[in-house]
Structures are given as structure tokens and as C-alpha cells.
Amino acid sequence: MPPKLLIVAGESSGELYGSLLASYLKEDFELIGLGGKHMSRAGIKLIGEVTHSFGALEVVSQLRKIKKNMDVAIKALKDVQGVILIDFPDFNLRLAKKAKQSGKKVLYYVSPQIWAWRKGRLNIIKRVVDYMAVVLPFEEEIYKKAGIPAQFVGHPIFEAMIEELKSDSEDFIIQNKKLLKDKFGIKQDNIITLMPGSRPSEIKMKMPLMLSLINYFDRQKTHFIIPKAPNVEFNEETLKKLTSFGNVTIFNEQSYTALAMSDAAVITSGTSTLQATLLKVPMIVIYRVNPFSYIIGKMFIKGVKHIALPNVIADFMNVGDTRVTEFIQKIDVVKIVENINLLLHDTDYRGKIINFLDNIRRYFINKKASENVAEICKQLF
């Protein structure tokens, strides 16, 4: 019997990364996990499901499910050789402690944001994690300085992007933009992708803003695409409004496809900002959470000036002085529209932003994250 591994992902993005990793592990290991449909389709036997929890208040509503998942994961520890924890730090660091107490080796894939807040987690990680597989280029040095084995493996969204767009060319965005527009029958000159987030709480907070933006643009000249995240459904009222515009297409997932044909994007802060970076799509980044969650977060976040991933990477890696525009908590719709128009119609400004994104993109394009993590697993477990 092959050794058994437990893979734990708490949210949609993490379970996608788990599914990509599984394709490199399933020949050598038996895989069980907490995740979602991507992990299940990849051959991982699910023992629990993702939670979508986010923010101080939103986590409260998920406590029962989180506790159940923890109980199931702890019970599974006795039967596995090792544990792969993907992001979701509040849950996974607790599980890592239990795994170490059970004598299991622990690989952590996708680092907690210790560079932004709760830096004390470095001490916890040093005690309960055997190896860190990090996905941002500046994180490896942080862990090594703390005496924690680590490797920058690249980011799995690059693999997911290539898989969805069915291309192994780094320049397919330039080559295929018109082809994609024709494929989906979009005739307008400009396409803007709106990404309200991947969690129900984010969508509830951001969707009204996204809907209001559409009214500021000529429906004959501008088309909007809204990719629907996995494990999330829009309510009937939202669907009715989106349909009424006449220049909006909802994609069932396919966020890379949407971005690949887009001229600009408005994106909720998170991994999607890195998706747009890899596709060199000029973007505006917004961040708004429950006011109580925001106040708590602001108290703890230290040492970062920006919230969008391309900007954070540029700050840590000292990449020039250009940054994508961020709107944090206080959202001014008129100013967002003005910035979108700059990205669409100001050639010099648009070129400056695209060049900035290309400079960040270069850290990722030659890295095969899942393959690199699989090699680490084969040595560790």
C-alpha cells in the first residue's frame, strides 16, 4: 500500500491548488483531504468540505462546520504518513500542532501573511511545520532567516491559468484576445471584468458596487464579464439585475478566460490580483469588509503599505515606483470610473501599468509550483 497523505484546504483557491498538486502525487501516495469539488475530481477522497470563512464576524457563522472539520482531520491523523496544509492558517496551524504531537511530518503550502500581520506565527510555524512551500518571491528569505526550511516554488495559479486557457505559451493573452471575444460573441470595443470575490461574504459586500459601475459606461461600447467563483451562487435578485443590463456576461468560474479577453478589471483584493498580473490586465483593486473586521485588521496589520499582491511584491522586491490603484474600505464609485477610463484610454498610463505588471509576472513564469511541491513531498514523506 502506498503511504497516505492528508491534504487540507479551507477555501476555494486552496482546494484548487490541492487538486493541481494531486496530479503529481497520486501515483506515489494515497490521498485524503478536506476540500471541494476540484480536489474530489482530482482523485482525493474527501473527508470534509471547504468553509468559505472570512473576517472576524463571518468566521462566527462557520464555527460549527470548522469544529466538525477539525474533529474529522484530527481523527484522520492516525492513518496518514504526513500532512499537507494549504493556506487557511487559523485552522491549519492548529491542525499542524496536533499532527506534530502525533509524530506526523507537516508541509505547509501557501504561507500565512506573516509579512503583514501576526508575525509571532513564525515561532509557531518553527515548532509545528517541517517545511514551507511559499508562493511569493520574498517569503522564502523571511522563513530562512527564522530558521525554517523553505522554498519559493512559484504560484499554482499560473498552472491553473494555462490549463483553463489550453495553452503553454506565455504570450497567449496577446495572441488570443480577439479570438476569445469572437468565441463568446462580444462585439463591444472594451471588455471589463468585475471580480467581487470568491466568498459569499465578499460578494454580499462588493456586488452592489460592481452593479453600480456598469451604469457609468455606454452599453454599446463596453461589455462586462463577471466570473462566478466555485462553490458560490448569485441570488435571484442579483441575477435578475445582471441580466437586465444587456451587456453583462456571467462566467461559471473561468476567471482566467474572462481576464484574458479583458482590457481592464476591477478586482477584490486577493489572489485574483495576481491572476490579472500574470495576464498583464490593468486593474483597479478594491477592499471592503465588515467595518468591525476592518477595525480589527487595521490594528494588527504592520509593515505593508499596500494590499494588492502585485503592489506588495513590488514593495518587498523594490520594483520601481509604479503601483496599481487601490481603493480601501472607502469606495468612491466616480473615482473608480475615472481610473477605469484612464486604464482604457490613456495610452501612456496604460502602458506604464502593463509594464509594471510584466515586471512582477517575471518572478512566476518559469516556476512550476505543483511539480516543485510534489518533489518536496516525495523527499519529506
C-alpha positions in Angstrom: 0.0 0.0 0.0 1.3 3.5 -0.9 1.8 5.9 2.0 -1.3 8.0 2.8 -1.3 11.8 2.9 -3.9 14.2 4.3 -4.3 17.4 2.2 -6.2 20.2 4.0 -7.6 23.2 2.2 -10.1 25.5 3.8 -11.3 27.7 0.9 -11.9 27.6 -2.9 -8.5 28.8 -4.0 -6.7 26.4 -1.7 -8.7 23.4 -2.8 -7.9 24.2 -6.5 -4.2 24.2 -5.6 -4.7 20.9 -3.8 -6.2 19.4 -6.9 -3.3 20.6 -9.1 -0.8 19.1 -6.6 -2.7 15.8 -6.5 -2.0 15.1 -10.2 1.7 14.9 -9.3 1.2 12.9 -6.1 -1.5 10.3 -6.8 0.9 7.8 -8.4 3.0 7.6 -5.2 0.5 8.4 -2.4 -3.0 7.6 -1.3 -4.7 11.0 -0.9 -7.4 12.0 1.5 -8.4 15.6 2.3 -10.6 18.5 3.4 -11.5 20.4 0.3 -14.1 20.8 -2.5 -15.1 19.6 -5.9 -11.7 20.3 -7.6 -9.9 18.1 -5.1 -12.6 15.4 -5.4 -12.3 15.4 -9.2 -8.5 15.1 -8.9 -8.9 11.8 -7.0 -8.6 13.0 -3.4 -11.1 11.2 -1.1 -12.8 14.0 0.7 -13.5 13.7 4.5 -14.8 17.3 4.8 -15.6 20.4 2.8 -14.3 24.0 2.5 -15.9 26.6 4.8 -15.6 30.0 2.9 -15.0 31.7 6.2 -13.6 35.3 6.1 -13.3 38.2 8.5 -14.0 38.4 12.3 -17.8 38.3 12.1 -18.1 35.9 9.2 -16.0 33.2 10.9 -18.5 33.1 13.8 -21.2 31.8 11.5 -19.0 28.9 10.4 -17.7 27.8 13.8 -19.8 24.6 13.9 -18.5 23.5 10.4 -15.0 24.4 11.3 -15.1 22.4 14.5 -16.5 19.4 12.7 -13.8 19.6 10.1 -11.1 19.8 12.8 -12.5 16.7 14.6 -12.5 14.8 11.3 -9.0 15.9 10.4 -7.6 15.0 13.8 -9.2 11.6 13.7 -7.6 11.0 10.2 -4.1 11.8 11.5 -3.6 8.3 13.0 -3.9 6.7 9.5 -1.6 9.1 7.4 2.1 9.3 6.8 2.1 13.1 6.7 0.0 16.3 6.2 0.0 18.9 3.5 -1.7 22.1 4.8 -2.7 24.7 2.2 -3.2 28.3 3.4 -6.2 28.7 5.8 -3.8 29.4 8.8 -6.2 29.8 11.7 -7.4 26.2 11.1 -4.2 24.7 9.7 -1.7 25.8 12.3 -3.9 24.3 15.0 -4.0 21.1 13.0 -0.3 21.2 12.4 0.2 21.2 16.2 -1.9 18.1 16.5 -0.1 16.5 13.6 3.3 17.1 15.3 2.0 15.7 18.6 1.0 12.6 16.6 4.5 12.3 15.2 3.5 13.3 11.6 5.6 15.4 9.3 4.0 18.6 8.1 4.4 20.5 4.8 2.7 23.9 4.7 1.9 25.2 1.2 0.9 28.9 0.7 2.2 30.8 3.6 0.1 32.8 6.1 0.7 36.5 5.6 3.2 36.8 8.4 4.8 39.6 6.5 1.7 41.7 7.1 0.4 40.7 10.4 0.7 38.2 13.3 4.5 37.9 12.8 4.5 35.9 16.0 3.2 33.0 13.9 6.8 32.4 12.8 7.6 31.0 16.2 4.6 28.7 16.0 5.5 27.6 12.4 9.0 26.8 13.5 7.7 24.4 16.2 4.9 22.6 14.2 5.9 22.8 10.5 8.7 20.8 8.9 8.8 22.7 5.5 7.3 25.8 4.0 6.5 25.8 0.3 5.9 29.5 -0.4 4.3 31.1 -3.4 5.5 34.7 -3.2 9.1 35.5 -4.1 10.1 37.4 -1.0 8.7 34.9 1.5 11.5 32.3 1.2 14.0 34.7 2.8 11.7 35.6 5.7 11.4 31.9 6.7 15.0 31.0 6.2 16.1 34.0 8.4 13.8 32.5 11.0 15.5 29.1 10.7 12.6 27.4 8.9 13.3 25.3 5.8 11.5 27.0 2.9 11.4 27.2 -0.9 9.8 29.6 -3.3 8.0 27.2 -5.6 6.2 29.6 -7.8 2.4 30.1 -7.8 -0.1 27.4 -8.8 -2.5 29.9 -10.4 0.0 30.1 -13.3 -0.7 26.4 -13.9 -4.4 26.8 -13.5 -4.4 29.7 -16.0 -2.5 27.7 -18.6 -4.8 24.7 -18.0 -8.0 26.7 -18.4 -6.8 28.6 -21.5 -5.4 25.4 -23.1 -2.1 27.0 -24.0 1.5 26.6 -22.9 2.6 29.8 -24.5 3.5 32.7 -22.2 2.1 35.2 -24.7 -1.3 33.7 -25.4 -3.1 36.7 -23.8 -1.8 38.9 -26.7 -2.4 36.3 -29.3 -5.9 35.2 -28.2 -7.7 38.3 -27.0 -9.6 38.8 -30.3 -10.2 35.1 -30.7 -11.8 34.8 -27.3 -14.0 37.9 -27.9 -15.2 36.3 -31.2 -15.8 32.9 -29.5 -18.1 34.5 -26.9 -19.8 36.8 -29.4 -18.8 40.0 -27.7 -18.9 42.9 -30.1 -18.2 45.9 -27.9 -14.8 47.7 -28.2 -13.9 47.3 -24.5 -14.3 44.5 -22.0 -14.1 45.0 -18.3 -14.0 42.1 -15.9 -15.6 42.6 -12.5 -14.4 40.2 -9.7 -16.5 40.7 -6.5 -14.6 37.9 -4.7 -14.8 34.1 -4.0 -16.5 34.1 -0.7 -20.2 34.7 0.0 -19.4 37.5 2.5 -17.3 39.3 -0.1 -19.9 39.1 -2.8 -22.6 40.4 -0.4 -20.3 43.4 0.3 -18.9 44.1 -3.2 -21.7 43.2 -5.6 -23.7 46.4 -5.2 -20.6 48.4 -6.1 -19.9 46.2 -9.1 -23.5 46.7 -10.3 -23.3 50.5 -9.9 -20.2 50.7 -12.1 -22.0 49.2 -15.1 -24.3 52.2 -15.3 -21.5 54.6 -16.0 -20.5 53.0 -19.3 -22.0 53.1 -22.8 -23.6 49.7 -23.3 -22.9 49.8 -27.0 -19.1 50.3 -26.4 -18.4 48.4 -23.2 -19.1 44.8 -22.2 -18.7 43.4 -18.6 -17.8 39.9 -17.6 -18.4 38.6 -14.0 -16.8 35.2 -13.3 -18.7 33.3 -10.6 -16.3 31.6 -8.2 -16.6 27.9 -7.5 -18.9 26.8 -4.6 -20.7 30.2 -4.8 -24.1 31.1 -6.3 -25.6 34.5 -7.0 -29.0 35.1 -5.6 -32.1 35.6 -7.8 -32.2 39.3 -7.3 -28.6 39.8 -8.4 -29.1 37.5 -11.4 -32.1 39.5 -12.5 -30.2 42.8 -12.3 -27.3 41.5 -14.2 -29.5 40.1 -17.0 -31.3 43.4 -17.3 -28.2 45.3 -18.3 -27.9 43.6 -21.7 -24.1 44.0 -21.8 -23.1 41.6 -19.0 -21.9 38.0 -19.3 -21.7 35.7 -16.2 -19.0 33.1 -16.5 -19.3 29.9 -14.5 -15.8 30.1 -13.0 -13.4 30.7 -16.0 -11.9 33.8 -14.4 -8.7 33.4 -16.4 -10.7 33.3 -19.7 -12.6 36.4 -18.6 -9.4 38.3 -17.8 -7.6 37.0 -20.9 -10.1 38.9 -23.1 -10.4 41.9 -20.9 -9.0 45.4 -21.4 -9.3 46.3 -17.7 -10.5 44.7 -14.4 -12.0 45.8 -11.1 -10.9 43.2 -8.6 -11.5 42.5 -4.9 -8.1 42.3 -3.2 -6.8 38.8 -3.1 -5.3 36.1 -5.3 -7.3 37.4 -8.3 -5.0 40.4 -8.4 -2.2 38.0 -9.2 -4.3 36.3 -11.9 -4.6 39.7 -13.6 -0.9 40.4 -13.2 0.1 37.1 -14.9 -2.2 38.1 -17.8 -1.0 41.7 -17.8 -4.5 43.1 -17.4 -4.6 46.6 -16.0 -6.6 46.6 -12.8 -8.2 48.6 -10.0 -8.2 46.9 -6.7 -10.9 47.3 -4.1 -11.1 46.2 -0.5 -14.1 46.4 1.7 -15.1 44.2 4.6 -17.5 44.5 7.6 -16.4 47.7 9.5 -15.7 45.7 12.7 -13.5 43.2 10.8 -11.7 46.2 9.2 -11.0 47.9 12.5 -9.6 44.7 14.0 -7.5 44.0 10.9 -6.1 47.5 10.9 -4.9 47.2 14.5 -2.8 44.1 13.6 -1.5 44.8 10.1 2.0 46.2 10.2 4.9 46.6 7.8 3.0 46.8 4.5 1.9 49.9 2.5 -0.4 48.1 0.0 -2.9 45.4 -0.1 -2.9 44.2 -3.8 -0.5 41.4 -4.3 1.4 42.9 -7.3 1.9 46.0 -5.2 3.0 44.0 -2.1 5.5 42.1 -4.2 6.9 45.3 -5.8 7.3 46.8 -2.3 9.3 43.9 -0.9 11.3 43.3 -4.1 11.9 47.1 -4.7 10.4 47.1 -8.2 10.2 50.7 -9.4 7.6 53.2 -8.1 4.6 52.3 -10.3 1.7 50.6 -8.5 -1.9 49.6 -9.4 -4.6 51.8 -7.9 -6.2 50.6 -4.6 -9.5 51.7 -3.0 -9.6 50.5 0.6 -12.8 50.5 2.6 -14.0 54.0 1.4 -15.1 53.2 -2.1 -15.7 56.2 -4.4 -17.5 54.9 -7.5 -16.9 58.1 -9.5 -13.1 57.9 -8.9 -13.1 54.2 -9.8 -14.8 55.0 -13.1 -12.2 57.8 -13.7 -9.4 55.3 -13.1 -11.0 52.7 -15.4 -11.2 55.3 -18.2 -7.5 56.1 -17.7 -6.6 52.4 -18.0 -8.7 52.1 -21.1 -8.0 55.4 -23.0 -4.7 57.0 -21.7 -2.1 55.2 -23.7 0.9 56.3 -21.7 -0.7 55.4 -18.3 -2.0 52.1 -19.6 1.4 51.2 -21.0 3.1 52.1 -17.7 0.8 49.8 -15.7 1.2 46.9 -18.2 5.0 47.3 -18.0 4.8 47.2 -14.2 2.7 44.0 -14.2 5.1 42.4 -16.6 8.0 43.1 -14.2 6.1 41.3 -11.4 5.0 38.5 -13.8 8.6 37.5 -14.5 9.0 36.1 -11.0 6.4 33.4 -11.8 6.5 32.4 -15.4 9.4 29.8 -15.2 8.2 28.2 -11.9 6.1 25.0 -11.8 4.6 25.2 -8.3 2.8 21.9 -8.1 5.6 19.9 -9.6 8.1 21.6 -7.2 5.8 20.9 -4.2 5.4 17.3 -5.2 9.2 16.8 -5.2 9.4 18.3 -1.7 6.6 15.8 -0.6 8.5 12.8 -2.1 11.6 13.8 -0.1 9.7 14.8 3.1 7.3 11.9 3.4 
